Structures are given as C-alpha cells and as structure tokens.
Amino acid sequence: MSFPEELVWDKINDGWTRMSRKQRFLWEAIKRMQEEWELRGYDRCWVVALMGPTVIY
C-alpha cells in the first residue's frame, strides 16, 4: 500500500510553516512536484526535492 499523495502534501505544508526564511529559500531552490519513484534497494517512495545527486524523499 502506497503512502497517499494527500499526506505528502500535508507533510510538506506543515514543514514549510516551520521553516526559517533561509530554509524556505533553500526549499524553493530544490523542491519539485512530488512524484512516486522506486529507488534501487528501497520500496516506492515520494520524491519531493533534488539537491545535486541527492534525492530527498
């Protein structure tokens, strides 16, 4: 069973409200539309940001 997209939005919005101005600036630079990926060696997950070769899920 997959983690519902609505809960992903809730987590992102909750985190955004707790970010400092600097953190929000960084988030705006790395965020992407969440997309469900299957990462090698892991189950399916929601990818929410990319920072160079680093995947934030």
N, C-alpha and C positions, 0 to 999 in steps of 0.2 A: 504494500500500500504506500502510495506516494504522499509526501507532505503537501497539503493543499496550498495552492498559489495564494489564496486569501491570507493564510497565516504568514506567508513570506512577506506580503505587503505590510501586515500588522507589525512584524518584527522590524522591518526597515523603517517604517514610520516612527515606531517607538524609539528606536536607536537614534534617528535623526533629531528628535526633540531633545535628547540628552547630550548631543554633540556641542562642543565649543565652536566658535566661529572658525577657528583654524581647522578643526576636524571636518566641519561642513565643507570648507573649501577643498580639502583633500578628497572627500567623498564625491563632490561634484566632478572632480577630475578623473576618478577611477570607476565610477558606477556604470552599470549597463543595465538594459532591460533584463530582468531575471529570466533565466532560461534553464530548463531542466537538462542537465548533462549527465552522462555516465563516465566518470573518471576511472581510468585504469586502476584496478586494485580496490575500488570503492563501489558502493551501490550508487544508484541515481541520486543526484543532489541538485539543488537550485544554485546556480552561479549568479552572483549579484554584482561582482566587480572584478576587474582585472588590473593588476599593477605590474607591468612588465610581464615576466613569465609566471607570476604568482596569481593563482586563481583564488578568489575569495568566495566561499560558499557557505 
